Amino acid sequence: MSFLLRQRIQLATAWRWRKGMEVSCCHCTTFSTVSSNEDPIEIHKRKLFLWFSHLPKEEKQFGGLFSPETMHVDPLIIERKDEERAGLLKSPYQTQISSSHSLNVEQLFEPTDTWSEGCGLGVLLYGAVGTGKATIVRKLVLDWCTGTTLTRFKLLLPFLCEDLNQLSKVVSLRDLVGRKYLHLKKHPILNGDGDQAKDVLFLFNGMEKMQLDFRIGSSELCSDPNEPLPPSVIIVNLLRKYLLPEASILMTTRLSAVERIPQKYVSRYVQICGFNDPDRQRAYFTSRLLQSEEVAHNKEARTLIELLYLNLQSESQLAAACFLPSYCWLTCATLHFLHFTSAQAPIRTLTGIYTSFFRLNFGGEVLGTRTGTSITTQEYHSSLMMHVVRTVGKLAFDGVMNKRTSFSDKELEQWFGGMTKTDEELHQLAMFQTDILDFFLAPCVKSGKHLSKEVNKHDKQYVFAVPAMQEYLAALYVVLGENKSALEKLTNQVSVAIGEASEDVSALVNILSKFIPLRLFAIFNLLKLFPKLYEKISSHNKGKIARTMATEMFRTEDSYNDDVLDQVEQSLLGVHGPQPQQYDDSQPFELYPIFMGGLLQYSNRVHLNQLDCNIQSATVVQITRALKKYLVRELSKAQPPEELMDLLVLLYEFQNPRLTNEVLSSIKSICLSNIRMTSLKCFILSSVLSCTSTSYHRKELDLSSCLLTDNMLQMLEPAFRHAHSLKLCGNPLLDSGIRILLEALSENQSLTYLSLMHTGFGDSGALELAKMLQQHTGLQELNVAYNLISNKAALVLVDVCREHPSIHTVHLYLNPITNEGKQSLYGRGVPSKKGNNRQVKVLASVTEGFDISDNWHPILKVIRENASSWDRKLVKQQLEVFLQDLEWGSRRQKSFWTRLHFRKVQKTVQATLKNLETDSSPKERPSKP
């Protein structure tokens, strides 16, 4: 099944399930059969618990054991006094924290100095985007339902302000409650009699979504819970304590919207400050990464947590980002993707994780303004995410184009502030900085000595909280077409206008006159020009995007960098070992083109569409068509293994089987030697190669020195199917790995060369290999040099090779085979007088019997190329055995010229041995056959 089809099936299934959940949550009677005698409040608790226990799809990627109970870590909550509120609109990274004012949820409704007897409290819980407001609300509701917190309130009524703001009809308070919670429609606790409302807590989540007007002329006074009013007026009267004054109210809002509610209506200001110390962050990572019953999974997860904790304690840039729980989520999701991807799990991509991150934090968010200002409905409902793309995305794109990661405070002020603004514009700018800019940009924690020479060390520097975020936003900015030229924007507007207009000539004239003075062009020429011009410019722009993706993928200066997945991991876990002496501010942006491809993938476009970021299918087709041409052109040149790995990641993120097949058809050899393979990289390799047609055959698949494990070999089975030459040298396969490899190769009928040199297997693995050789009738050469194969197993292996229809060469040198064993092997390789007359060339030493092997030079070449990364002691011993073999053979030679030839080979072996002894600083190299 193709990956695109599999992805769409998963999306359809998830949509049907989600739709069913929404129906069941909105129509409460579908949860269960309710007894007429059951307490309505108990029914309410049960249904609230079911609803708030439902987790978003993005939260379920961490494992089946994941639940609200296991995932929650309390962020720091601080009560703010009146004198502290002057600095509310401050970056969350700069918030002054005093542990003496910290509160827990139970303390939120303790009486304050301004509390009046008989009146409920109004608590305003505020925080920057990503500090954990939604998580606290979910945990609070669940704990109330189970009776573990806020037990002083008999009834908790949560409302989502986004839903209330959509109501166009007037409604009474009781009808509003009954409309959302049918089982409470006739409950007497809300009828306003006596003081029974003191047991009620209203929870209004997302107050920034409401347009509240506290002026008497705009919001009439009302104390009757049965009187129909607009929802905003009901909330205003509840806050005024004119309607159900005994009831308490908990409100949540963005940091920038705190001033919208007059101070006299707020009893207590409480700020969520996120995770202010590494211990809270570590607890969060543990709650998400240690969610498996598998011992191996948890062992690796504990190692990741320890590395993360070390990086956080070092006051790294990650520690500054993880002040916000949202970035802790992104860190955990990325690490889970990098380390715990499996063939059984649903398909996930790095681009999809970042898209989910935005959907969780900005889904449904719109631009707003302060109360009392004139604003159109269209402006108010403008997507906040699209505004992020046009502002922060533009900054990210400019940084990528100029190879910059840091920006001074003066630059940011000029970039977003511009010229002098009106009072309203300045307020909007302050909201933008608090809600958006400070969410994405954090103060640079690097000291001045690590900054590039072009940066003024005295200017305060800001960087994107997570480095990959800059590349994602830059890619989104480009793919959405926000960087297109003014001419293209103009022709786009004209094209749309023409499409919407009637065929009436006068209407067309009126439309066109809005864009270009008609005296410059004849009207009939314009009608013919603009649609064609727009199509031409649009196609050129899409081709430019594709060309940029291909160019950025294969930059010469990036050829020897780590592959992009290793770079992502290093940005999270840090670099352990010698640190670079100078901070490179012109670092490559190799995720940028990969994110561009990932954003064109179907499911990502669906999720972005929910954020009002629309990528048209026609755009995808145009970019894909041009991208194929540019990628094939670049792949006609030899590419380093790291660049090939990045290409595979791009194709995987794109999730387009047709494009993948057409691009890979131009690659006949895939060399990933010395790439540090992980389960994710193996999954990506197999997934991408599975998109190729059955007629596609690779001349070579080189996975030498990739640190392959047994689990990885199982994941690589699809990648092994059509390889002619398979090189797995230098991997710690051992005997267990050989057995798994042979099972993975069972469907390969085109294998001609197999190299298992220096893979650590012994007699058991060799005998298993001998049993399976007959299945691969096309195999011609087998390299099992530098392993632990002894005489008996080696003889069995050579005998099987003699009976094989096509094997002509077996490499057995650098194995613990005795002189007698080598002589026997040489004899077995000679053609038999009976039956099979085929000769098998056995390379066990630089000699063959009394003669020098014709292949002595290739054997020594392999040893020289790999000696620095092999076990020096063992290689030295084997070279000394070679010298003994040469000395023994030389003594039996009568010809002077033959002895001279032996002497030449001896000197070559001695030189190799000397180089091995004197080389005190070996460099790691891949094993080469």
N, C-alpha and C positions, 0 to 999 in steps of 0.2 A: 504494500500500500504506500503510495507516495506520501511524503511528509506534509505537503500542502493539503492533501485530502484528509490526512489524519488530524491535522491542526483544525480544519474546518469542522470535522465531525466532533472534535472535543469542544469547540466553541458552541456548536449547536446544542450539544448535550448539556453543557454548562448553562446555556441560556434558558433551555427548557426547565432545568432544575431551579435556576434562580427565579424564573418567572413563577414557578410553583410555590417557591418560598414566599415571594412577595404577596401572592394571592392569599396564602394561608395566614400571613401576618396581618394583612389588611382586614380580612374577614375572620374575626377571632373565633366564630362558632365552628370553624373547620378544624380547630386544633384538637378538640375532644368533645365528647358528649357531656354537657354541663347539667348537673342535677339542679332542679328548681330550688332545693333547700340549701344549696351550697352558698357560703358567704361570698358576695361579689368581690370583696377585697382579696380573698384567697385566690379566686379565679384570676383576678388582675395580676397578682404576684406570679402565678404560674405562667401566664401568657407573656408577661414582660420578660420573664427569665428565658423563655424560648426565643423570643425575638432578639434580645441583646446577647444571647449566646451564639447567635449566628455570626460567623466570621466571614469577612470578605475573601474572595478566592485567592487573593494575593497572600493572605495569612496562612493558607493551608499547604503551602509548598514546603514547610519545614517538617512535615511528617504527620502520621495519623494520630500521634499522641498529643498533638498541639491543641490547646484549648485556652479560653480566657483565664482559667485558674492557674495554668502553668506558665502563661506568657507574661503575666503582669509584674512589673517592677515599678514601685512608687517613685515618680519624679519628686523633686524638691518643691514643696508648696510653702510660700512665705506670705504672711500678712503684711500689707503695706499701710503705713500710717499716712495721715494727711500731708505731713511735711516731706514724705518720701515720694509723693505722687508727681512732683515737679519733673522728674526724669522718666516718666513712663514711656515716652517715645524714644527709647534707647535700644541699641542693638542688644539682642539676647546674649551675645558673646561678651558684652561689657557690663551686664547687669551686676550691681553690687549685691552681694548675698550676705545676709546675717543669719546665722543658724539660730540665734535667740528668738527669731520671729517665726520659725518654721512651725507648720501645723500639720495635723492629719485630718482626714475627712470628717471624723467625728467632732472635731473642735470647730468646724466651720460655723455651727449654729449655736455656739455658746453666747450668752448675752454680752453685748458690748456696752461701752460707756454711754452711747447715744440711744440705747434701746429703751423703748417705752413699754410699760406694762400693758399687756393685752394686744400688742401688735407683733406680728411675725417679723423675722429678719429678712433683709434683702442682701444676699451675698453675690458679689460680682467676681467670678473666677475668670481671669484673663491670662493670656500668654501669647507669645509670638507663634507664627506658623511653625508647626513641627515640634512643639514642646510637650504635647501629649494631652491636650484638652479632651479629645474624643475618647482616648483610652481611659482617662479618669472617670468620665461620665459613664462609660460602659461598666467599669468595675464598681462604681457607686451604686448603679441600678441593680446589678447582679447581687451585690452584698446586701442591699435592702431586701431584695426578694427572698434571700435565704435567711434573713434575720440576724446578720452579723454586723450591721452598721446602721446608724440613723434610725434606731428602733423607736425613737420618740415620735416619729411620724407614722400614723396608721396608713396614710395614702401618699404615694409618690406618683406624680403625673408628669412624665417627660413629654416635651413637645419639640419638634424640629422647626426652627424659625423659618427655614427655607420653605417648608410646606405651608406654614401659616401665611407667609407672604404671598403665596399663590392663590389664596382664597379671595374670590372677588365678591362674594355675597356676605351680607351682614349675618351674624349668628350670635346667639347668647353664649355666655360662659358655660352653662350647663349643657347646651346643645353641642358646643365645641368639644367638651369632654365626651359626651355620649356619642358623637360622631366618630371619634377616634377610638374610644373604649366603650363598646356597646353595652357591656355588662355593668357599667357604672352610670348608665343613662338616668336612672331614677334613684340613685343613691342619695339619701338625705344629707350627707356630710357637706354637700356643696349648695344647699338651699339658702344659706345665709342666716339660719336661725341660731341664736345663742353664740357660743364661742367654739363650736365644734370644728370650725375651720382651722383652729390652731394645730390640729393633727394632720394638716395637709401641707405637702411640699410640692410646689410647682417647679419644674426644671425646664428652662428655655435655653436650648442649645443653639449657639450661633446667632447671637443677638445682632451681629453686624449685618445680617441678612434682612432685618426688619427696618422699615422706614418709620421710626417713632417720632411723633411730634408732641411735645409736652406743653404746648401753648393751649390755654383754655379755649381759645377761639377755634382751634383745629381739632382738639380731642375733648369732647364734652364729658362732663362729670357723670359718673354712673355708679350706683351702689347695688343695683339689682342684678343678680346673676342670671335672671331670666330675660333681660332686655337685649334684643338683638343689636349688635354693634360690629363695626369692622374689627378684625382680630387685633390690629395694632392699637386700637382704642381700648380694647379689653386689657391688653398688657399694660398700657399706660395707667389705667385705673387700678390695676393690681399693685403696680409700683407706688402709686400715690397713696396706697392704703385706704382708698375710698371704696374699693370693691374687695370684699372678704379680707378686712385688715388683719385678721388673726393668722392668716395663712403666711407661710414663709416661702421665699422665692430664691432659687439658685439660677444664676445666669452665667453663661459662658460667652466669651467674645474674643475677637482678635485684640492684640495689643494696641493697634491704632484706633480702635473704636471705643475705647474706654470712656472718652469724654462725651460720647453721645448720650449717656445717661446722667442726668444731673446728680451731683454729689449728695443732695439732700434725700435722694431716694435709695441710696446705697448704705447699708449698715456696716458692711465690711468689704474691703478690697483685698483680694487674695490673688497673688501672682504665681503661675506655674513656671518654674525656672529650669525644668529639664533635669538632666543628669549632670550634676556639678562636680562629681568626683569619679575617678576611675573605678572605684568599687561598685557604684551603681551601674556603670557601663558594663562592667564584668558580669554582674548579676543578670543584666539584660541579655548579653551574649550567651551566657550559660542557659538561660531559659529557652532560647531558640535553637541553639546548636546541639544541645544534649537532649534530643527528643527521639532517640531511637533505642530499640531493644537490642540492637546488634552491638556486640562487644567491640569489634573492629571500628565501627562507626564512631562510637563514643570515645575510643582511644584517640582517634585522629581529631575528633572535635575538641577534646581536652588539650591536645597540643596546639590547635589553632587558638583556643581561648588564652592559653599561656602566652603565645606570641603576640596576640592582640593586647593583652594586659601589659606586656613589656613595652610595646609601642606607645600605649596610652600613658604609661608612667614616665616616658621620656619626653613628655610635653611636645609631642609631635603635632603636625597639622591635623592628623586624624583625631587627636584628643580634643582639639578645638571644635571640629565638626560634630563629634559625638556628644557635645554638650546638648544638642537637640536629639531627642529620641528618634525622630524621623531618619536621621542619618545613621543612627545605630541600626535601625531596621534595614536600611540600604546596605550597610556593611555586612550584616548577617545574611541577607538575601544573596549578595554577591559571593560571599565565601561558601554558602551552601551550594550555589551554582557551580563554583570552581572545584569543589572537593567532593560533593555528594551527588553529582549527576549520575543517573543510571539509565540503562536501556528500558527498564520497567516504568520509570517515572514519566509523566507527561512532558512533552517537549517544552523546554524553556530556553530563552536566549538572553544575552546580556542586555540587548536593547529592550526586550520585553520587561526586564526587571526595572529599568529606569523609567519606562513608560508607566508601569504599575506604580512606581514611586510617585509620579506626578498625579496619577489618578487618585491615589489615596490622599494626597495633600491638597490637590487643587480641583478635585472633582466637584462640579456644581458651584464652584466659587466664581463670583462675578465682581466687577468693579463697582464701587459705591462712592458715595460722597457724604458729607456731613449733613445732619438734619437741618431742614429749612432752606436748602439751596435748590434752585431749579435745575432739574435734570430730566432728560427724556427717558421714556421706558427702555428704548433701544440702547441708550448709553449705559443705563443702570444694569442692564442684563448682558453687557458685553463681557465676553469670557476673560477671566483673569489670566488663564493659561495663555491665551493668544497675546495678551498684553505682555506677559513674561517673555514670549518669543520675540516680540518686536522691540523690546528694550534690553533685557538681560541677554537674550539670544544674539542681538546685534553686537553687544559688547564681547560676548564669547567668540563670535565669528571674527571680529576685528582682532582679537587676541590670537586666534589660530592663524590668521593670515599673516600676522606680524611676529609669530613665534613668541608670544608673550603669555605668561601665566599670572603676573602680578600687576596691580594697578594702584597708583597712589590715590590718596583721598582727594587731592586737588583734581586729578584726572576724572575721578568719579563724579565730583561736583560739577565739572564742566560737561561731562558726558550726559548726565541725567538732569542737572539743574538748568543749564543753559543761561539765557539772559534773565534779567529781573522779571519776576512773576507777580501776578496779582495775589491778593490775600488768599483767594480760593485755590489758585494754582499752587501756591506755596504749601497750603494744607494738604492738597492732593499729593504733592511731592513728598511731604513728611509721611503720609500714609504709605506711599509706594516704597519709601526707604525702609519703613518698619516692617511691613508685611511681605515685601518681596526681596528688596536688595539685601537686607540683612539676613534673609534666609539662605541666599545663595553665596554671599561673599562673607568671608571671615578674615579677621586680622591675620596677617602672615606671621607665623611664629618663628621663622628663620631669622637668625641674627644678621647684622649688616655684612659680616664677612662672607656670608653665603650668597649674597645677592650679586647680580651681574654689575659690570662697571657702569652701564648706562643708567642704573637706578640710583637716585639720590638717597643716600642712607638716612638722611634726616626726615624724609617724607614717610609718613605711615603708609605701609603697603597692605593691600587686600588681595586675597586669592580666592578662587572658588573653593567652597568648603570641601568638596571632593574633586580631585583633578579631572576625573572622567566626566564630571558634570559639565565642565566647559565644553568638552568635545561633543557631548550629546546635544546641548543647546545650540551650538554652532551648526551641527548637522541638521537639526530640526529647522533652524532659521533658513538654511539653504533649500531643504527639501520642500518646505512650504512656499518657496518662491519669494521670500521677503527681501532677497538681495537682487531681485531683477531690476533691470534698468528702467529709467523713467519713461523711455519710449515704449517699452513693453507694457508698463502699467497703463500708459495712455491708450495704447491699442487694445488692451484688455478691457478697459472701461467702455471704449467705443464698441467693441465687439459684443459685449454684454448688452449694452444699450440698444444696439441694432437688433439683437435677437429678441429683446422684449418689446420692441416697437411694432406697430402695425406696418402694413405695406404702404400706408399713405405717405406720399412724398413730403408733404408739409411737416408731418411728424418727424420724419427723418431729418429734415432740415433743422428743426428746432433742437433735436438731440445733438446733432453734429456741431451746431453753433456753440454748444456749451464747452466744447473741447478745443476746437481749432477755428480761427477766423476763416470764414468761407471765402474771403477774397484771395486767400493763398492758393486754393485748389478749386477746380470745377467740381460741383456737387456730384455729378455722375462718376467722375474719376475717383472721388472719395469712396463712393459706395462700392466700387470694385476694389479699391486699394486696401482698405483697412482689414477686412477678414483675411485676405491673403497675407498682408503684412504681419498681422498678429500671429497667424499660423507659422510663418517663416521664422519670426523672432522667437516665438515660444519653442519651436523645435530646436533652434540654435541654443537657447538657454538650457533645455533639458540635456542636450548633448554636452554642453559645458559642464553640467553637474556630473555626468558620467565620466568625462575626461578628468575632472578634478579627483573623483574617487579613485580612478586607476593610477593617476600620477602620484597621489598621496600614498597609495598602497605600496608603490615600488620606488620610493625615493632612494637614491644611491647612498646618501649620508646615513640612512636608517638601516642599511643592509645588515650590519653586525650588531644591532641592538637585540636584546632579548625579545622573544615573541610577545605579542600584545597581551596574552593572558597572563604571562609571567609578570609583565609590567603592572597589570591591574592588581595582582596579588601582592607585589612588593609595595604598592601604594597603600595597602591596608595593613600588612604585617610588618612593614619596614624591611630594610636591608640589614641583615645580620652579618657582620664582618667589617672589613675596612670601608670607611665611609669616604665619599668623594670630598676632595679638599675645597672645591668651589662649586657653588650652586649654579647649575646651567639653566639660565632663564630662557634659552632658545631651544628647549628640548623638543623632540618630535611629538607630533600629535597623531599617533598611528591608530587610535580608536576613532578618530574623526571620520574617515571614509567607511569604516566598518559600521558605525552608527547610521551613516547615510543609507547604507544598504539595508540595515535592519529596520529602519523606519518605513521602508517601502513594503515590508512584509505584511500580509493580510491582517493578522490579528492585531498588530500594532496600529495599523491604520484604523481599525474598528475602535480601539480604545482611544486613540487620539481624536477621532470624530466625536466621541462623547465629551471631549474637552473643547469642542468647537475648533479643532485644528484639523482641517479637511485636506487630505491628500487625494487628489482625483485619480481614478484608475487610468485615465488617459496619460496622466503624468508618469505613472509607474511604467506603462508600456513604452513610452518614449525613452525614459532613462534606461530601462532594461535593455532595449534594443541597441542603444549607443554604448552602454557599458560592456556588453558582450564583445563588441568590436575592439574596444580599447584594451580589455583584459587579455584577449587572445593576442593582440599585438605585443603587449608587455611580456607575455609568457613565451614568446618566441625566443627570448633571451634567457640565459641560465640565471636562475634565482637561488640565493642562499636558502638553507633550510628554514631559517626564521621567517623569511618573506613568504615562503610557500605555506608555512603554518598560518600566517596571517591571512593569506588568500583563502585557505580552508575555513577559517573563522568567518570571513566576509560572506562566503557562499552559504555557510550554515545560518548566519544571522538573516540572510536574505530569504531563506526558505522557499526558493524558486527552483523546483526540480529541472525544469526545461533549461533555464540559464545555466544551472550547475552542470548538466550533461553536456551542453554545447561548449562550455569553457574547459571542462576536464578532458574533452575529446582532443584538445590540442596539446595535452600533457601526456607524454608517454612514460616518463620516469618521475617518480615522486621520492625525493631524498629528504628525509627528516632526521638525518643522523645528528646525534648529540643534542636533540631537543629533549628537554625534561618533560617526558610525557606524563600526563595525569589521566584519571578516568574520564574527565571531561574532554580532553584532547583526543583520546581514543574514540570516544563516542562521536565527536565531531568528524573525525576522519572516516569512521564507518558510515555515518549518516550521509555525508557528502558523496562518498564513493558508491553508496547504494543507489544514488540517483542516476548513475550511468547505465547505459543500455547493456543488454546481455552480450552484445558483440564487441564491447569495449574490452581491450586487454592492455594491461600496463607492462611495459618491458621490465620495469624495476620498481620495487617498493623497498626503500632502505630505511629501516628503523634501528640502526645500530646505535648502541650506547644511549638508549632512551629510558633506561630504568624501568623497563616493563615488568609488571607483576602478573600473577596468575589471573586476577580479575580483569586486568587490562587485555590480556590475550583473549579472554572470552568475548570481550566487547569488540575486539578487532576482527572477529570472524568474517563479517561482510567485507572488510577491507582486503582480506587475504584471497578472496575467491578468484580473481582474474589476474593475479600477478604471475609473470613468467619468472622473474628473478626476485627472490625474497631474502633480504639480509637482516638478520637479527643479532648480529655480533655484539658482544659486550653488554648483554643484558643478563641480570641474575635470574635466569629461568629455573635452574636446578632440575632435578628429575621430575618434580611435580609439574613444573612449567612445560617440560617437553611433552608430557601426556596431554595437557590441556591444548598445547599448540597443535599436536597431531589431530585432535578432535576438531579444532578450528579449521584445519586444512583439508578436512575430509571432502569438502565440496569443490576443492580446487583441482581441475583436470588439465591445467595448462602450465603447471610448475616445471621449470627446466633447471633452475639453480636454487639451492637452499644453503644458506650460510648460518651455522649455529656456533661459530667460533667464539670461544671465551664466554660461554653461557653457564658454566658451572655444573653441568650434569655429568653423571658417572655411568657406571655399567648398567644400572637399571634403566636409565633414560636411553642409553644406546641400544639396549635390547628392545625396548618399546619402539624405537625408531626403526629398527630392522624389521619388525613385524609389519609396519605400516608402509614400507617403501613400495611394495608391489601395487598399492592403490594409485601411485603416481607414476603412471607408465611413461610419461614424457620427461621425467627427471633425468638430467645428464650429469650434473656435478653436485657433490655433497661435501660441504666444508664443516667438519666437526673438530677442527684443530683447537689446541689450548683448552682442553677440558680435563676430566678425570677418568678417562676411559683406559682400562687396563687390557692386558693381552687377550684374555678370553673373549671379552665383549667385542674388542676390535676385530678379532678373527671372524666372529659371527657376523658382524656388520659387513665386512668385506666379502664374505661368502654370499650373503644376500645380494650385494651389489653385483657380484659376478653373474648371478641368475637373473638380474634385472635386465629388461630388454634394451635400456638406453643409457644407463649410468656408465660413464667412462673414466671419471676421476673422483677420488675420495681423499680429502685432506685430513690427516691424523697426526701431524707433527705437534710437538709441545704437549703430548699426552704422556702419562707415566707408563710407557711401553718399554719393556726390556729389549736388549739387543737381540735375544733369541726371538722375541715377539716380532721385532721389525723384520728379521729374516723370514719368519713365517709369513708375514703380511706380504713381503715382496714376492715370495713364492706363490701365494694365493692370487696375486695380481696377474701372473703369467697365464696366457691362454691354456686352457685344458685340452689334453689330447683326445678326450672323449666328450661327446655332447657339445656343450657350448664352447665355441672357439673365440669368444670375445675376450679382449684384454681390458682389465681395469687398472688404471694408473693409481697406485697407492703412494701418497706423499706422507711418509712418516718421519723422514729425516732428510738432511742434505745429501745423504748417500742412499744407494739402493744396492744392497749386498756389498760386493767389493768395488762397485763403481760409484762415481758421483752422479747424483740425480740430475736429470735434465732440468728439473724445476728448482734447483738450489737457490738461484737468484730471486725468483718470486717469493720463496719461503723467507729468505732473509729480509727482503723488502717489507713484507708484512710485519715482521718482528720489529724492524727499525721504526716503522711508522707508528706502531702501537706500544712500544716498550715503555715509554714515559708514563703511560696510564695503566700499565699492567703491573702485576706483582713482581717487583724487581728481583726478589730472591729466587722466585720460581723460574723466571726467564733466564736469570744468570745460570741456574743449574742446568737448564735445557741447552743453553749455548755451550756450556762445558761438555755436555754429553755429545753435542755435535762435533766438538773438537776431538773427543775420544773416538767417535765413529770415523772421522777423517784420518786420524793417526792410524787406526786399525786397518782401514782400507788402503792407505798409502803404502804400508809395509808389504802388502801383498801384490803390489804393482811392479812389474819388471821393466816397463817402458819408462825411460827418462821423461818423456813429454807428458805422460800420464801423471807421474809423480809431481811434475811441475804444475800441472793443472790442480792437483790436490793442494799443493802449497798455496796457490792463488786463492782458493776457496777458504783455506785455513786462515790466511791473513784477513780476509773479509769478515770471517766470524770473529776473529780476535779484535778487529777494529770495532765491530758492533758491541762486543763485550766491554771494551775499554770506554766507549762512549756512554754506555749504560752506567758504569762505575763512576765516571767523572761528572755526569750530569746531576748537579745537586739541586736544581730548581726545575723539576719536570712540569710540563704544561699538559693539562688534560686534553686528550684528543679522542675522537671516536674510534672504536675498533673498526678496522678496514680489512676486508677479505683479501 
